Amino acid sequence: MTNTIEINGENYIKESEITPEYKEELLKTNMHPFKIGEKYFIRTVTMYLVGKLEKVFDDELVLSGAAWVAHSGRFYNAIKDGEKAIDEIEPFIDDVIVGRGSLIDMTKWDHDLLLNQK
C-alpha cells in the first residue's frame, strides 16, 4: 500500500489499491464499535437475536450460536438474568447473517448463548 495521501494528518489509501485480503484485515481492526468474539443481544427492526459475533462486513454481521428471542419478557430482566427470564427462544441451526441496516441497537450479553428451544 504505497499509494497513500496525507490530509490534515490522516493517511488515506486509494480505494483501487485495497485488496480483498487487506479489506478483511481492516474490518477486523477497531474501525467499528463491534468486538469479534463478543456475545450480543441485538434488536433489529423486526426481531431480537442473541449470538456470538464472528465477522463484521460493510453491510452484514455474522453470528454463531444464535437464537431468535421470540418473547423476551421484561427487557431489563432478560438482559440482567439471561435465559431464565426469557419466555420464548428459537435457536438457529447454522450461523446467521444479519443485515447491518436492520440494526436498532446491540448490547453485550453476559450469559451463556441460548442454544435450547424454550
Contacts in CASP RR format, 6 or more apart in sequence:
PFRMAT RR
TARGET T0000
AUTHOR 0000-0000-0000
METHOD contacts of the structure
MODEL  1
MTNTIEINGENYIKESEITPEYKEELLKTNMHPFKIGEKYFIRTVTMYLV
GKLEKVFDDELVLSGAAWVAHSGRFYNAIKDGEKAIDEIEPFIDDVIVGR
GSLIDMTKWDHDLLLNQK
1 13 0 8 1.000
1 17 0 8 1.000
1 18 0 8 1.000
1 22 0 8 1.000
3 13 0 8 1.000
3 14 0 8 1.000
3 17 0 8 1.000
4 11 0 8 1.000
4 12 0 8 1.000
4 13 0 8 1.000
4 14 0 8 1.000
5 11 0 8 1.000
5 12 0 8 1.000
5 14 0 8 1.000
6 12 0 8 1.000
18 26 0 8 1.000
27 55 0 8 1.000
27 56 0 8 1.000
27 57 0 8 1.000
27 58 0 8 1.000
28 36 0 8 1.000
28 56 0 8 1.000
32 56 0 8 1.000
34 53 0 8 1.000
34 56 0 8 1.000
34 61 0 8 1.000
34 106 0 8 1.000
35 53 0 8 1.000
36 53 0 8 1.000
36 54 0 8 1.000
36 55 0 8 1.000
36 56 0 8 1.000
37 52 0 8 1.000
37 53 0 8 1.000
37 54 0 8 1.000
38 52 0 8 1.000
38 53 0 8 1.000
38 108 0 8 1.000
39 50 0 8 1.000
39 51 0 8 1.000
39 52 0 8 1.000
39 53 0 8 1.000
39 108 0 8 1.000
39 109 0 8 1.000
39 110 0 8 1.000
39 111 0 8 1.000
39 113 0 8 1.000
40 50 0 8 1.000
40 51 0 8 1.000
40 52 0 8 1.000
40 53 0 8 1.000
40 63 0 8 1.000
40 106 0 8 1.000
40 107 0 8 1.000
40 108 0 8 1.000
40 109 0 8 1.000
41 48 0 8 1.000
41 49 0 8 1.000
41 50 0 8 1.000
41 69 0 8 1.000
41 78 0 8 1.000
41 79 0 8 1.000
41 106 0 8 1.000
41 107 0 8 1.000
41 108 0 8 1.000
41 109 0 8 1.000
42 48 0 8 1.000
42 49 0 8 1.000
42 50 0 8 1.000
42 51 0 8 1.000
42 61 0 8 1.000
42 63 0 8 1.000
42 98 0 8 1.000
42 103 0 8 1.000
42 105 0 8 1.000
42 106 0 8 1.000
43 103 0 8 1.000
43 104 0 8 1.000
43 105 0 8 1.000
43 106 0 8 1.000
44 98 0 8 1.000
44 99 0 8 1.000
44 102 0 8 1.000
44 103 0 8 1.000
44 104 0 8 1.000
45 102 0 8 1.000
45 104 0 8 1.000
46 102 0 8 1.000
47 68 0 8 1.000
47 69 0 8 1.000
48 68 0 8 1.000
48 69 0 8 1.000
48 72 0 8 1.000
49 63 0 8 1.000
49 66 0 8 1.000
49 67 0 8 1.000
49 68 0 8 1.000
49 69 0 8 1.000
49 96 0 8 1.000
49 98 0 8 1.000
50 66 0 8 1.000
50 67 0 8 1.000
50 69 0 8 1.000
50 109 0 8 1.000
50 113 0 8 1.000
50 114 0 8 1.000
51 63 0 8 1.000
51 64 0 8 1.000
51 65 0 8 1.000
51 66 0 8 1.000
51 67 0 8 1.000
51 96 0 8 1.000
51 109 0 8 1.000
51 113 0 8 1.000
51 114 0 8 1.000
52 63 0 8 1.000
52 64 0 8 1.000
52 65 0 8 1.000
52 66 0 8 1.000
52 113 0 8 1.000
53 61 0 8 1.000
53 62 0 8 1.000
53 63 0 8 1.000
54 62 0 8 1.000
54 63 0 8 1.000
54 64 0 8 1.000
54 95 0 8 1.000
55 61 0 8 1.000
55 62 0 8 1.000
56 62 0 8 1.000
57 100 0 8 1.000
58 100 0 8 1.000
59 99 0 8 1.000
59 100 0 8 1.000
59 101 0 8 1.000
60 97 0 8 1.000
60 98 0 8 1.000
60 99 0 8 1.000
60 100 0 8 1.000
61 97 0 8 1.000
61 98 0 8 1.000
61 99 0 8 1.000
61 100 0 8 1.000
61 103 0 8 1.000
62 95 0 8 1.000
62 96 0 8 1.000
62 97 0 8 1.000
62 98 0 8 1.000
63 95 0 8 1.000
63 96 0 8 1.000
63 97 0 8 1.000
63 98 0 8 1.000
64 95 0 8 1.000
65 91 0 8 1.000
65 92 0 8 1.000
65 95 0 8 1.000
65 113 0 8 1.000
65 115 0 8 1.000
66 91 0 8 1.000
66 92 0 8 1.000
66 95 0 8 1.000
66 96 0 8 1.000
66 113 0 8 1.000
67 89 0 8 1.000
67 90 0 8 1.000
67 91 0 8 1.000
67 92 0 8 1.000
67 113 0 8 1.000
67 114 0 8 1.000
67 115 0 8 1.000
68 89 0 8 1.000
68 90 0 8 1.000
68 91 0 8 1.000
68 92 0 8 1.000
69 78 0 8 1.000
69 86 0 8 1.000
69 88 0 8 1.000
69 89 0 8 1.000
69 114 0 8 1.000
70 87 0 8 1.000
70 88 0 8 1.000
70 89 0 8 1.000
70 90 0 8 1.000
71 86 0 8 1.000
71 87 0 8 1.000
71 88 0 8 1.000
72 78 0 8 1.000
72 85 0 8 1.000
72 86 0 8 1.000
72 87 0 8 1.000
73 85 0 8 1.000
73 86 0 8 1.000
73 87 0 8 1.000
74 85 0 8 1.000
77 85 0 8 1.000
78 85 0 8 1.000
78 86 0 8 1.000
79 107 0 8 1.000
79 109 0 8 1.000
81 111 0 8 1.000
82 109 0 8 1.000
82 111 0 8 1.000
83 89 0 8 1.000
83 111 0 8 1.000
83 112 0 8 1.000
83 114 0 8 1.000
83 118 0 8 1.000
86 114 0 8 1.000
86 118 0 8 1.000
87 118 0 8 1.000
88 118 0 8 1.000
89 114 0 8 1.000
89 116 0 8 1.000
89 117 0 8 1.000
89 118 0 8 1.000
90 117 0 8 1.000
91 114 0 8 1.000
91 115 0 8 1.000
91 116 0 8 1.000
91 117 0 8 1.000
END
